[in-house]
């Protein structure tokens, strides 16, 4: 997944110029957490995926509509 986000794959372009290495890993952890949530499973990595490497909460998801 990291390689695909960094260099692109098929129609998806590279995000290396828009996201630094840490941000790309945060995206991957978010995707995996959402996949686990959709399957109904929870894992330790799922709950930690919303925190940055310093242990602070990550920024809110800007793709969700404000209520």
C-alpha positions, 0 to 999 in steps of 0.5 A, a space after each residue: 500500500 505504501 508503494 502505491 500511495 508513494 509512486 501511484 498505481 494504474 489510474 491513481 497518481 503519486 502522492 509523494 509530492 503532496 504528503 510526507 512519509 509520515 502522512 502517507 503512513 497515516 493514510 494507510 493506517 486510516 484505510 486499514 482501520 476503516 476496512 476493519 471497522 467495515 468488517 466489524 472487527 477491532 484490533 489494537 492497530 485500529 484504535 491507534 490509527 487516529 494518533 500521530 507518532 507522537 501519540 497526539 490525536 490526528 487532525 479531523 477527517 476533512 472529507 466528512 461533511 460538517 454538521 
